[in-house]
Amino acid sequence: MRIKNIFKLWLPFAVVISAFSLLIYAVVQQAYRQSANDPQIQMANDAAEALDHGKTVDEIVPVETIDMDRSLAPFYLIFNSDEQPTAGSGILNNSLQTVPEGVLDFAKNNGENRVTWQPQPGVRIAAVIVPYQNGYVLAGRNMREVEVREAQVSTFAGITWVLAMLGTFIVIALGEFFLTTSK
């Protein structure tokens, strides 16, 4: 009888603790993920605007290349109207990369596309694609550090959830025990 009462009293706490733990994890994870796009939003929009106003690709794309696998630095990829990469500062395996089918079309139809792109296993890129008159500008950067932070949030949220669940269960169990033994 006592165990049934304990679970009956504890269940609402378990539901609220679970809901708030999930909410906090989701909010922080999304804040990290969305902020991973911040430099690329500005870079892609500014580059597309400059290209539309007469600047050349060579004036936009830095000469120095960025290894997308190793560096956390932001980079550019420029695609022509046939959706082929024509220039870029971001390379992987010593070459420019193509994006999955439909990514550039979505940018063309919607003015922009923000994606998490995995050009090869173990390499995830936060990318922003903006169309311009003669093609597309992709600004991206490796998400390695963002993913480390997301993993930390997951661990912290999980530990907090477990401790809160155990703590409330123990407090309720002890309360129930002392109430029934004092009668």
Buried (B, 14 or more C-beta within 10 A) or exposed (E): EEEEBBEEBBEEBBEEBEEBBEEBBEEBBEEBBEEBBEBBBEBBBBBBEBBEEEEEBEEBBEEEBBBBBEBEBBBBBBBEEEBEBBBBBBBBEEEBBBBEEEBBEBBBEEEBBBBBBEBEEEBBBBBBBBBBEEBBBBBBBBBBEBBEBBEEBEEBBEEBBEEBBEEBBEEBBEEBEEEEEEE
